Amino acid sequence: MTASLNAAETAALAAVDEAAVARTLLELLAVPSVTGSAAESEMQHLLARHLRRLDLETDLWSMDLRELRADPGYPGAEVPRDEAWGLVGGTSDGGDGPVLALQGHVDVVPPGDLAQWAGDPFVPRVTGDVIHGRGACDMKAGLAAVLAAVTAIRAAGVRLRGRLTAHFVVSEEDGGLGAFGTLRRGHTADACIIAEPTGGMLMTANAGALTFRIEVPGQATHGSTRYAGVSALDAYLPLHHALARLEAARNADPHPLMAAYPVPYPLSVGTVRAGDWASSVPDLLVAEGRLGVRLGEDTAEARIQLEDCIAQACANDPWLRAHPARVTWPGGQFASGRMPDGHPLAALVGHAHADITGGRPPQEQGAPYGSDLRLYAAHGIPTLQYGPGEVRWAHGPQEQVRLADVLTATRTLILATLRTVGTK
């Protein structure tokens, strides 16, 4: 660290308790807060206790799911749920300065095949400086960093000119209901930092992702007389090839923020289900996947492109011409989002990171996945993503994060917060 720091910054950085940061992260990882599960709500109540211990004004509320689902802007969902809890904690001693939100989602994806894990995914393991477990990277390390940054600022007794708020949200992994409900409740800010894993980069934009379903009809018959029927699997193959051509066309000229990725806007089929009996020709195939949305692209236009692609492929096939596939759009619907060009938040966070690491400010980049960034941006809140961990470890059985990265992010968030809201 080579930067010249003021007294408030020095005091807050000195108040970071590294051992407590590690303990908090292990505590969070032990809660199996899979999207839509009861443990997701448990996590919100646990975090609320943390915020109240910091003497923050804390709003913990049960969201009105019926009302949110009826809202025209409802972002969709992919798992059933009976409840959703919102949680916001904020300082009350600020004056007329800016309001900064530090945001993180509490939900994690399911662990998948347990045989691929070295141990229980929800019993965190520590090997040297590396912490393993479901959610370690995505994004309980970010939650721990946000909590640690707020804790250090409070412990140092720093008086803020503006206000600092922490937004902890559910349901990010399947659409963003938590962030959507938080904003609809009136919790806004002048700027927002989402502590998603960025590997030390500044993510000032995110591509979108739309979940699609394609139902392909066939004609069933006994497997021994397959020539008398039409396999829905065979009927699907030309559609799969058409989707690959569509992906190539949509990635021909990516935005500069996305140009570093081999495929900035992936179109992928994640599940394929066909048939119900081994010796029968399948009469239905259902393929589900995600369509990457380009920066600034209208989601309705993206849907039309995929629907037209499937319609044209059906028109070129003798069977599908008379029995066309059906496209629907269930599940999460992530638009793209972007921070306004030239907004000072990017430089401010970048220089804070450089001051902590002694290096150069990190590069701005776009993220190839959907996130809550687009909901805050659509609400008029300049937002970027910066947090600990490498996204390549997310959602896999080797999910992990380095404690050193969590501490770097914590200290960067402290400087970014104090320089955004100001001190007295």
C-alpha positions in Angstrom: 0.0 0.0 0.0 1.6 3.2 -1.2 -1.2 5.7 -1.2 -1.4 8.7 1.1 -4.5 8.0 3.3 -6.4 10.4 5.4 -7.1 9.8 9.1 -10.5 8.3 8.6 -9.2 5.9 6.0 -6.3 4.9 8.1 -8.5 4.2 11.1 -11.0 2.2 9.2 -8.4 0.0 7.5 -6.7 -0.6 10.9 -10.0 -1.8 12.3 -10.3 -4.7 9.9 -10.2 -7.9 12.0 -8.8 -10.6 9.6 -9.6 -13.5 11.8 -13.2 -12.3 12.2 -13.5 -12.0 8.4 -12.5 -15.6 8.1 -14.9 -16.7 10.9 -17.8 -14.8 9.3 -17.2 -16.4 5.9 -17.1 -19.9 7.5 -20.3 -19.1 9.3 -22.1 -18.1 6.1 -20.8 -21.1 4.2 -22.3 -23.5 6.8 -25.8 -22.3 5.9 -27.0 -24.3 2.8 -28.9 -21.3 1.3 -29.9 -22.8 -2.0 -32.2 -20.6 -4.1 -35.8 -21.0 -3.0 -35.0 -23.1 0.1 -35.8 -22.4 3.7 -32.1 -21.9 4.4 -32.2 -18.9 2.0 -34.5 -17.2 4.5 -32.4 -18.5 7.4 -29.4 -16.6 5.9 -31.3 -13.4 5.7 -32.2 -13.6 9.4 -28.6 -14.4 10.3 -27.3 -11.4 8.4 -30.0 -9.2 10.0 -28.5 -10.1 13.4 -25.1 -9.0 12.2 -26.5 -5.7 10.9 -28.3 -5.0 14.2 -25.2 -5.7 16.2 -23.6 -2.9 14.2 -26.4 -0.6 15.3 -27.6 0.0 11.8 -31.2 0.9 10.8 -32.3 -2.6 9.7 -35.3 -3.4 7.5 -36.0 -7.1 7.4 -39.3 -7.8 5.6 -41.3 -10.6 4.1 -41.9 -9.8 0.4 -45.4 -9.9 -1.1 -44.7 -12.5 -3.7 -48.2 -12.1 -5.3 -47.7 -8.4 -5.7 -44.2 -8.7 -7.1 -45.2 -11.4 -9.6 -48.0 -9.2 -10.9 -45.6 -6.3 -11.5 -44.9 -5.7 -15.2 -41.2 -5.6 -14.5 -41.1 -9.0 -12.6 -37.8 -10.6 -13.6 -39.0 -14.2 -13.6 -37.9 -17.2 -11.6 -36.8 -20.7 -12.1 -37.5 -22.4 -8.8 -40.8 -22.5 -6.8 -40.8 -20.5 -3.5 -43.2 -19.8 -0.7 -41.4 -16.8 0.7 -38.7 -14.3 0.1 -37.1 -12.0 2.7 -35.6 -8.6 1.9 -32.9 -7.2 4.1 -31.3 -3.7 4.1 -29.2 -2.1 6.8 -28.0 1.5 6.8 -26.3 4.2 8.7 -28.5 6.9 10.1 -25.8 9.5 11.1 -25.1 10.9 7.6 -26.0 14.3 6.4 -26.7 15.4 2.9 -24.0 13.5 1.2 -24.3 10.7 -1.3 -25.8 7.3 -0.5 -23.8 4.2 -1.4 -25.2 0.7 -1.5 -23.0 -2.4 -1.1 -24.9 -5.3 -2.4 -24.7 -9.1 -2.3 -26.9 -12.1 -2.9 -27.3 -14.8 -0.2 -28.5 -17.6 -2.4 -26.4 -20.3 -4.0 -27.0 -22.9 -6.7 -27.4 -26.6 -5.7 -24.3 -28.6 -5.2 -24.9 -31.1 -8.0 -23.3 -34.5 -7.9 -22.0 -34.9 -4.3 -19.5 -37.6 -5.5 -17.5 -34.9 -7.2 -16.9 -32.9 -4.0 -14.0 -33.6 -1.7 -16.4 -33.3 1.2 -19.8 -32.0 2.2 -20.4 -28.9 0.1 -21.9 -27.1 3.1 -19.1 -28.0 5.6 -16.4 -25.4 4.6 -12.9 -26.7 4.3 -9.7 -24.6 4.8 -6.5 -25.5 3.1 -3.8 -22.9 3.7 -5.2 -19.6 2.5 -8.0 -21.2 0.4 -11.6 -21.7 1.7 -13.7 -24.4 -0.1 -17.5 -24.9 -0.2 -20.6 -24.1 -2.1 -21.0 -20.4 -2.3 -17.3 -19.7 -1.3 -16.8 -17.8 -4.5 -20.4 -17.0 -5.6 -20.8 -15.0 -3.5 -20.5 -15.5 0.3 -17.0 -14.2 0.1 -18.5 -11.0 -1.2 -21.1 -11.0 1.6 -18.3 -11.4 4.1 -16.3 -8.6 2.6 -19.3 -6.2 2.7 -20.0 -7.1 6.3 -16.3 -6.7 7.2 -16.1 -3.3 5.5 -19.2 -2.0 7.3 -18.0 -3.4 10.6 -14.6 -1.7 10.3 -16.0 1.7 9.4 -18.4 1.4 12.4 -15.6 0.2 14.7 -13.3 3.0 13.8 -16.0 5.6 14.7 -15.8 7.2 11.3 -18.5 9.9 10.8 -19.9 9.8 7.3 -21.1 12.8 5.4 -23.5 10.6 3.4 -25.1 7.3 4.1 -23.8 3.7 3.7 -26.4 0.9 3.1 -26.0 -2.8 2.7 -28.5 -4.6 0.5 -28.6 -8.4 1.0 -30.9 -10.1 -1.5 -32.3 -13.5 -2.3 -33.1 -15.2 -5.6 -30.2 -13.7 -7.7 -29.4 -17.0 -9.2 -32.8 -17.6 -10.7 -33.8 -14.1 -11.9 -33.3 -11.3 -9.3 -36.5 -11.3 -7.4 -34.7 -10.1 -4.2 -33.1 -7.1 -5.8 -36.3 -6.3 -7.7 -38.3 -6.4 -4.4 -35.7 -4.3 -2.6 -35.8 -1.6 -5.2 -39.6 -1.7 -5.3 -39.7 -1.2 -1.5 -37.9 2.2 -2.0 -34.4 1.2 -1.0 -32.3 3.2 -3.6 -28.9 4.8 -3.7 -26.7 7.3 -5.6 -24.3 4.5 -6.5 -24.0 0.7 -5.9 -21.2 -1.8 -5.7 -22.1 -5.4 -6.0 -19.5 -7.7 -4.5 -19.8 -10.5 -7.1 -16.6 -12.4 -7.8 -14.6 -10.4 -10.4 -11.0 -11.6 -10.0 -9.8 -8.1 -9.3 -11.6 -6.6 -12.4 -14.2 -3.9 -12.5 -17.4 -5.2 -14.2 -19.2 -2.1 -15.4 -21.7 -4.0 -17.6 -23.3 -7.3 -17.8 -24.8 -9.2 -20.7 -28.2 -10.6 -20.3 -29.5 -14.2 -20.3 -33.0 -15.4 -21.3 -34.1 -18.9 -20.4 -35.9 -20.6 -23.3 -37.7 -23.9 -23.9 -38.1 -25.6 -27.3 -40.6 -28.5 -27.6 -40.0 -30.6 -30.6 -42.8 -33.1 -31.7 -42.2 -36.6 -33.1 -44.4 -39.6 -33.9 -44.2 -42.5 -31.6 -44.0 -46.1 -32.6 -42.4 -49.3 -31.5 -38.6 -49.2 -31.6 -38.5 -52.3 -33.8 -40.5 -50.3 -36.5 -38.8 -47.0 -36.0 -39.1 -46.3 -39.7 -42.9 -46.0 -39.2 -42.5 -43.1 -36.8 -40.4 -39.9 -36.4 -38.0 -39.6 -33.6 -38.2 -36.2 -31.8 -34.5 -36.5 -31.2 -33.7 -36.7 -34.9 -36.2 -33.9 -35.5 -34.3 -31.7 -33.0 -30.9 -32.0 -34.6 -31.4 -29.5 -37.4 -32.7 -27.0 -34.8 -29.5 -27.5 -32.7 -27.3 -26.8 -35.7 -29.5 -23.7 -36.4 -28.9 -22.4 -32.9 -25.2 -22.8 -33.3 -25.3 -20.6 -36.5 -27.4 -18.1 -34.6 -24.9 -17.9 -31.8 -22.1 -17.3 -34.3 -24.0 -14.5 -35.9 -24.9 -12.8 -32.6 -21.2 -12.8 -31.6 -19.8 -11.4 -34.8 -19.2 -7.8 -33.6 -19.2 -7.7 -29.7 -19.1 -4.5 -27.7 -15.5 -3.5 -26.7 -16.3 -4.3 -23.0 -17.1 -7.9 -24.1 -14.4 -8.4 -26.7 -12.0 -10.3 -24.4 -14.3 -13.3 -24.2 -14.1 -16.1 -26.8 -17.9 -16.1 -26.9 -19.3 -12.9 -25.3 -23.0 -13.8 -25.7 -23.2 -17.6 -25.4 -26.3 -19.5 -26.6 -26.3 -22.9 -24.9 -28.7 -25.8 -24.4 -28.5 -27.0 -20.9 -31.0 -29.8 -20.7 -32.5 -32.2 -23.3 -35.3 -34.6 -22.4 -36.9 -37.1 -24.8 -38.9 -40.3 -24.6 -40.3 -42.3 -21.8 -39.5 -45.9 -22.9 -36.3 -47.4 -24.3 -38.1 -49.4 -27.0 -40.3 -46.6 -28.1 -39.6 -43.9 -30.7 -39.8 -40.6 -28.7 -42.7 -38.4 -29.6 -41.5 -35.3 -27.8 -38.2 -33.7 -27.0 -37.9 -30.7 -24.7 -34.7 -28.7 -24.8 -34.0 -25.8 -22.4 -31.2 -23.3 -22.5 -30.1 -19.8 -22.2 -29.8 -17.1 -24.8 -27.1 -14.4 -24.2 -28.4 -10.9 -24.6 -26.0 -8.3 -26.1 -25.2 -5.1 -24.3 -28.0 -2.6 -24.9 -30.1 -5.1 -26.8 -33.9 -5.1 -26.2 -34.8 -8.5 -24.7 -37.9 -8.6 -27.0 -35.7 -8.4 -30.1 -33.4 -11.1 -28.7 -36.4 -13.4 -28.3 -37.6 -12.7 -31.8 -34.3 -13.6 -33.3 -34.3 -17.0 -31.6 -38.0 -17.6 -32.5 -37.3 -16.7 -36.1 -34.3 -19.0 -36.2 -36.3 -21.9 -35.0 -39.2 -21.1 -37.4 -36.9 -20.9 -40.4 -35.2 -24.2 -39.4 -38.7 -25.8 -39.1 -39.7 -24.4 -42.5 -36.6 -26.1 -44.1 -37.4 -29.5 -42.7 -40.2 -31.8 -44.2 -41.4 -33.1 -40.8 -41.1 -29.8 -38.8 -42.7 -27.8 -41.6 -46.0 -29.6 -40.8 -45.3 -30.1 -37.1 -43.3 -27.0 -36.0 -41.4 -26.8 -32.8 -42.8 -24.5 -30.0 -40.6 -21.9 -28.3 -41.5 -20.5 -24.8 -39.7 -18.4 -22.3 -39.9 -19.7 -18.8 -37.6 -19.0 -15.9 -35.2 -16.2 -15.3 -35.2 -13.3 -17.8 -32.0 -11.2 -17.4 -31.7 -8.1 -19.5 -28.3 -6.6 -20.0 -27.1 -3.6 -17.9 -24.4 -1.0 -18.0 -23.0 1.8 -15.9 -23.1 5.2 -17.7 -19.9 6.0 -19.6 -17.5 8.1 -17.7 -19.3 7.8 -14.3 -16.7 8.4 -11.6 -17.6 5.3 -9.6 -15.4 3.1 -11.8 -12.3 5.3 -11.4 -13.0 5.7 -7.7 -13.2 1.9 -7.0 -10.3 1.2 -9.4 -8.0 3.7 -7.6 -9.1 2.3 -4.2 -8.0 -1.2 -5.4 -4.7 0.2 -6.6 -4.1 2.0 -3.3 -4.6 -1.2 -1.4 -2.6 -3.5 -3.7 0.1 -1.1 -4.7 -0.6 -1.9 -8.3 -2.5 -0.3 -11.2 -6.2 0.3 -11.3 -8.0 -2.7 -12.7 -9.4 -2.8 -16.2 -13.1 -2.2 -16.9 -14.8 -5.2 -18.5 -18.3 -6.5 -19.1 -19.6 -9.8 -17.6 -21.0 -12.4 -19.9 -23.7 -13.5 -17.5 -26.8 -11.9 -16.1 -26.8 -10.3 -12.6 -28.5 -7.9 -10.4 -26.5 -5.1 -11.9 -29.1 -4.6 -14.6 -31.9 -4.1 -12.1 -30.0 -1.3 -10.3 -28.9 0.3 -13.6 -32.5 0.2 -14.9 -33.6 1.9 -11.7 -31.2 4.8 -12.5 -28.5 3.7 -10.0 -24.9 3.7 -11.4 -23.7 0.2 -10.5 -20.6 -1.9 -11.0 -19.4 -5.3 -9.8 -16.2 -5.7 -7.8 -15.5 -8.5 -5.3 -13.4 -11.4 -4.2 -13.0 -14.7 -6.1 -12.7 -16.0 -9.6 -16.0 -16.7 -11.4 -14.4 -19.8 -13.0 -14.8 -21.5 -9.6 -18.5 -20.6 -9.3 -21.2 -23.3 -9.6 -18.6 -26.1 -9.6 -17.5 -28.8 -7.2 -14.1 -27.1 -6.6 -15.7 -23.8 -5.6 -13.2 -21.9 -3.6 -11.8 -18.4 -2.7 -8.6 -17.1 -1.3 -8.9 -15.4 2.1 -6.3 -12.8 0.8 -8.6 -11.9 -2.0 -11.5 -11.4 0.5 -9.3 -9.1 2.6 -8.2 -7.1 -0.4 -11.8 -6.6 -1.4 -12.8 -5.7 2.1 -10.1 -2.9 2.3 -11.0 -1.7 -1.2 -14.7 -1.5 -0.3 -13.7 0.6 2.8 -11.8 3.1 0.8 -14.4 3.2 -2.0 -17.1 3.8 0.6 -15.4 6.6 2.4 -14.4 8.3 -0.8 -18.0 8.0 -2.2 -20.1 9.1 0.8 -17.4 11.4 2.3 -16.4 11.9 5.9 -16.9 14.7 8.4 
